[in-house]
Amino acid sequence: MKILNSVNSRLAALALSGAVLAGSALAFAQKPKTENRGPINVQVDERPIARELGGHTSFAPVIKKVAPGVVKVFTTTKIQNTGFSGAPGMDDLMRRFFGDEPQGRAPRRNFGTPRQQGVGSGVIATKDGYILTNNHVVDGADEVKVALQDGREFTAKVVGRDPKSDVAVIKIDAKDLPAVPMADSDKVEIGDVVLAIGNPFGIGQTVTSGIVSATGRGNMGLDYEDFIQTDAAINPGNSGGALVDAEGRLIGINTAILSRSGGNQGIGFAIPSNLTRDVMQSLVKDGAGALVGDVTPDSPAAKAGLKSGDVLLEFNGKKVTDSRHLKLEVARTSPGETVPVKLLRDGSTKTLDIKLKEMPGAERLARADTHGKDDTGTLNGVTVGDLDQRAREQFGLPGTINGVVITDVEPDSAAAEAGLKPGDVVQEINRKTVKTAEEAVRLTENPKSKSTLLRVWRNGGSHYVVVDESKNG
């Protein structure tokens, strides 16, 4: 069993992480093959808005102009079907009741992989199909579809996602679309009339009105925060929709609400259009890869010449599609190895050779080789870390749960066969409570049996899992 001192030790232990594995510090993109890497054509209208008293008697003309440019975004995410997770031998038990399939009889029906549906909103930014939405709307989606106001539906490609600002760019294959012009959001003032357009609760396009309540709001949990606050009603499903001024120009992308009930309470937030435009241009221009947010001084990455703003295209010969895959590739690389890293900098590509090493304090306390002759422990192929605040935030674990969190499970291990996976919290090993990584490694050393009983917490409940490594002996 591998026990590391913190949840990110396996990843952060490789000193390259000081440069590129800083969690949400990575902006990443997937590039459709048919796209042009040049600048995209966004219509910007920077004229000052008329603020004289009198106001509108109706916003109908504005809505007629803007509404076609606000779309509904449907997402589909496959949910991993773990079956009878944590119950070794369940297949044998089921055969006792139902028997094996007789020859000539149709097999039992496979009901397929369950799917989770999501609905959000988006804003058409260019006539040739670039659409702005929120990162959290499309994050993790296996399929993204867009429905236009005229009834047309398209399958969209995710061009890029930036978790730091919660901005995402998707692309549909269409022309002459009703793009929404952008205003200069820096000129927005408190008291300006605004309209929020989106698809709350998936009921269909809805328009609400209000004023700008505040500007420059932060403390919402993102790295890049400069929110426009509004009292225009924003509800679930409005995410990614448009916040426009009284002339129908985009001043922000609706992204969040502050609510005690989950519904609108008059405090909504939008990402300013100037920020969304900058992020969109960067994602479309840079294409696929992971954006380096920071480089730790004196790290192997810094010594190799990696710089903040570099876009990593390949790691060790494999294409980098997003930060999650990059983390996995780094995690699979042993400290001490020298790997080539292909990157994009100032419009040109270059390759750096980076020698990875363990960060100070990242101690490997047990062997990972399940076939090693000197390995006398159990739970080989499993990596765990202390359940600190970073681990709770990364895996969404409540503060009331104690134990050690699993951060990695080797695919061909007995633990993986038993259903263990990253994010599981090990609370007991062989009926003994475990609270730290050090305790975990002690409880797996020199065991009397190669069969280990674990009490594991997952998805709100605890259950027992038996990991039998006798077959691997």
N, C-alpha and C positions, 0 to 999 in steps of 0.2 A: 504493500500500500504506500502510495506517495502522499505525504502530508506536507503541505506548504503553509507558511506562516500567515498568509492572508489570501483572500479569495482571488486576487489578481496576480498572485505570485508566479503561477505557471506562465502567465502572459507577460506580466511586468518584470519577471525575473530575467527575461531576455532584454538586455539593455536597450535594444531598438525601441522597446515600448516607450521609453522616455521621449521618443520622437514621434511615433506614429500611433501608438495604442492608447491614446488619452481619452478613451471612452467617446463622449459626444464631441470631442474636439475634432472629429473626422467628418468632413463633408465627403459624400461619395456619390457616384453617378454610374448609371448604365447607359451606354450610348447606342441608340438605334443605328443600324448599319447605313441607312439611307440619308442621314442627316449631314448638313453642312456645318463644319466647325467654325465658320465665320460668325460675326456678330449677328444677333437676331434683331429683326425690325420691330421695335416696340414704339407705339405711338405715344408721345408725351406732350401734354398740354399744360404749360407752366403759367398760363395767364392767371392773375390774381382773381379770386372769386369776389363777386359783388356782395358787399356786406351792409349796404344801406337798408334802413328799416322798410318794412312793407311786406316782404316775403312773398311766398307762393300761395296761391289759393288751391293749387293742385300740382302734384308731382307726376301726374300721369304721363305727360310728354317725356319727362326724364326717364321714367321706368320703361316706357316703350322703346327708348333708345338703348338702355343698358341691359335690360332683362335677357335678351337673346344671347348675351355674352357670358351669362352665369349658367353653369352646367351642373348636372347631378353626377356625382362620382360614386360608382358601385365597386366594391372590392370583395374578393373572395379569397379566403385563407383556408388551406387544408389543415385540419386538426389531426395531429398524429394519433393514430388509434393504437393505444398500448395494450388493448385487450385486458386480460387478467394479469395486470402488472404486479409483480411481486409475489406471484403464486406459482413457483416451480412445480412441474408435474400436473398442471391443470389440464393439459391436453390428454394425458393418460386418464384423468378422472372423467373428462367428458366422454372418452371412448367407452368407459365402463357403463355409462348410461345410454349412449346412442349407438355404440358399436362402430366398427370401421365401415367404410362405404362398400356395399356389395357391388360386384362387377355388373356393369350394365345399368346401374341406377345412377341417375343424375346426382352430382355432388350437391352438398348443402349450399344454399345461396350465399354469395358474398355480397354484403350490402355496401361495400365500398368504403372509401375514406370520408368521414364526416367533414362538413365544410362550415365555416363561419362567414356570415355575410355582414358587410358594413356599408353604410351610406354616408357620404359627405358632400361637399360642394367644391366647385372650382371656378376659376375665372379665365376666360380666353384672353391670352396676352398678345397673340399675334394671329394674323389672318391665315398663316400656314399651319396652325395647329398646336402651338405651344400653349399649355394651360398651367396656371399657377394653382396650387392647393397647399394643404398643410402636410408636413412630413408624417404626422401621426395619423393622417387619413389613409396613406398608402403604405406605411411601414409594415413589412412582413407579408404584404398581400401577394398571392400567387397569380392573381388576375385582376386587372383594373379595367373597368368599362366606363364610358362617358355617355350620358344622354343629353342631347341638345334640346332646347325649347321647341324646336320644330319637329321633334319626334324621332330624329335620327339617333342611332346608337353606334358607337365605335369602341373597338378594343384599343386601349391606350398602352403605350410603353412608358416605363418610368425612366426619364432622362437623368434625373438626379435628385438626391435627397440631402438636406442639410439639417441634422438634428440640433445643431447649435442655435439656429434661428427658427426652427420648425417650418421651414419652407421646402416645398417639393415642386418639381417641374415634371409634368407628364406631356406626352405628345400623341396626337391622333393624326391619321393620314387623311387630311382634308384641306381644301383651299377656300379662299374668300369667306372666311369665317367672321362673325361679328365681334371683332376684338374690342375690348373695353379700353379706352384711352386712359393714361395714367396722369395724375396731377403731381405736382411737387409737394410731397407730404411734409416737407420742412416748413411750408407756408401755412399749414393748418393751425387754426387758433381755437382756443377754448370758447365754446358758444356757437361754433359753426354748425349749421344743420347738416345732418348726415342720414343716409339711407343704408340699411343692411339688407342684402339680398342673398338668399340661400335656400336650402332644403331642410328645414328643421324637422326632426323626427321622421324624415322620409315621406312626408305627406304631399310634397310638391313645392314648387317655387313660391316663396313667401317674401314679402317686403315689409320691413318695419322702419320707423323713423325715430330720430332723436337728435341729440346734439353731441358735440365733442365735450366730454366731461373733464378730461385731463390729457396731457401729452407727456411723453418721456417716462411712462410707468415701467417699473422693473420688479424684481423679487418674485418672479413667477417660475423660477427653476430652470431657465434657459441661460446659455452663455451670452447670446446676443439679444438684448432686451431694450426696446425703446417704444413700448406699446402706446397706441392711441386708445384711450379709454372712452367709452360711449355708453349712453343709457338706452340706445336703440336695442330692442329686444333681440337677444342672440340665444339660441337654444341648441341642444345636441343635434347635429346634422348641418348646422350652419358653418361648421369648421371648413375653411377653405373658400368660403363665399366672399362676396364683395362688400366693402364699405366704401360708398361713393359720396361725393359732395353734392350740393344742390344742382350742379350742372351735369351730373352723371359721370364724373371722372373718378377713377379709382384712387383712393387715398390709403387703402389698407386691405389686408386679407384677414377676415375674422378668424380667430384662433382659440379663444378661451373665454370662460365666464367665471366670475367669482360668485359662488352660490352655496347656501347651506342646504338647499333642497335638491340640487341637481338641475333646476330649471332657472329661467331668467329672473333675476332680482335687480335688474337695472345697472349692473356693472359688467360690461363686456370689454374685450380687448381685441385689437387688430394690429397686425404687423404692418408698419408703415410701407407705403408703396415704393419709396426710394430704396429701402433695404431689400424688399422682395425683388426689385429690378436688378440690383447689384448681384444678389445671390443667383438669380436666374441666368444672368449673363455669364457668370463664372462657371456655373454647372454645365451650361451648353458649350462653352468654349473649351473647357478643360477635358470634357468627355469622361470616359470610365477611369476609375482609380480612387485612391484615398488621398485626401488633402492633408498634408502635414500641418498640424496646428502649432506645434512647438517642438524644439529640439533641446534636450537636456544637455547642459554644458559638460564637456569631458566624457560624454557617452560614446560608445562605438559609432553611433549614427553621426554624431557631431564630428568625430575624428575622420570619418569617411567622406565628409563633405555634404551631408544632408542638411537642407535648410528649410526653415519655416516658409510655407507657400508652395513647396514642391508637391507635385501630384504623382503618387506612386502608381505606376501602370503594371509592373510585374514584380513578383517577389520569388526569387529562386526558380525562375523560369516559368512560373505560373501567373496567369493574368489576375490582376486584382480587380474584382468587380465591386466590392464594398468593404467597409471596415470589418464586418463580421468575418468574412472569408479571410481577410488579411490576418486577423487575430488567430484564426485557426491554423493558418500556414506558419505563422511565427511560433505558435505553441508546439507544432510538430517538429520544429527545428531545434536541435540540441545546442546548448551553449558550447562555444568553441568553434562551431562551424562558420565558414566564410561563405556568404551567399551573394549572388548578384542581385541588385535592385535596379530596375529600369524606371526612370522617372521623367516627368515633363517639367521643364523649367524655362520660363520666358519664351514659350512657343517652340522650343526644341527639346529633343529627347537625349538623354545620356544615361549611362549605366555606372553605378558605383558598387564596389565590393565591400560588404560590411561584415565584420567578424562579430558574431553575437557572443554575449557573455552573461552570466548571472549577475543580477543586481546584488549589492551588499545586503545581507540579512535574509536572502532567499536560500534557505538551507534545504537540501534534499535529504529527508530523514529516513527514507526507505527505498528499496529497489523497485523499479517499475517493470523489470523483465520477469514475466510470468514463467519463463522457462529456465531462469538462471539456477545453476546448481547450488549456489550459496544462499538462495532465497528461502528462508524458513518462515516467512510471514504469510498472512492471508490478505484478501482483498487487493490482490495485485491488479494493476491497471487502473486503480481508482486514485484520484487526486482530490484531497479535501483541503479546506482552509478554515481558519477561525471565523466565526459568525460575527464579524464586526459590522459597523454601520455601512461601510462600502458594500459589503456582501449583501446586506439586507436591501439596499437600494438597487443593486444590480439585478438581483433575482426576485425582487418584490416580496420579501419575506417580512412578516409582522414582527414587531418588537417583543412579543410575548413568547416566541418560539426560541428554544435553546438547543444547542448541539453544535455540529460542524457541518458546513455546507460542501456538497460535492461539486467540484468545479470542472472535472474532466473524467470521462470513463472511456477506456480503450475499447474500440468496437468489437474486437475478437475475444474479450475477456469474459470470464464467468459472471462477473458483476453486470456486464451489459446484457448477457443472456438472461439474467434474473430480473432485468427491467430497471436497474439503477441508471440515473441520468443526471446531468448537471442541474443544479437547483434543488435537488433533494437534500433534506436536512437529516443527517444521521443523529438520532437521539440516544440510542443504546447499541452497544456491541456485545453480543452474547449476554444479554440481560444486565449489563453494567452501563450506567449512565456515562455519557461522554460529553464534555463541554468544550474541550480545546483540541487542537490538532495534535499536541504532544500526548494527550491522553489517548487519542485514537491510535497513534502508532504503537504505544505501549500495549494496547489491548489486542493488537494484531501480530505481535511478535511471539515467536515460539509457541504456537497454539497446539492444543491437544488434538484438534481435529481440523481438517481442511473444509469443514462445513461451518459457516458463520451465520449466526442469527442477528439480523439488524432490525431495529425499530426505526422506521423512516417516516418523516413528515413530508407530505406533498399535497398541494391543492386543498388546504384547509383541514386535512385529517391525517392521522397516523395509522400505519399498518406495518406488519412484519414481513420481512423479506429474508429468504434463505439463499445464500450464495455458496454453492457447492463447487469447490475447486479440486475435488478429488479426481475428477476426470482429466484434469490438466497435469496431474502429477507425473 
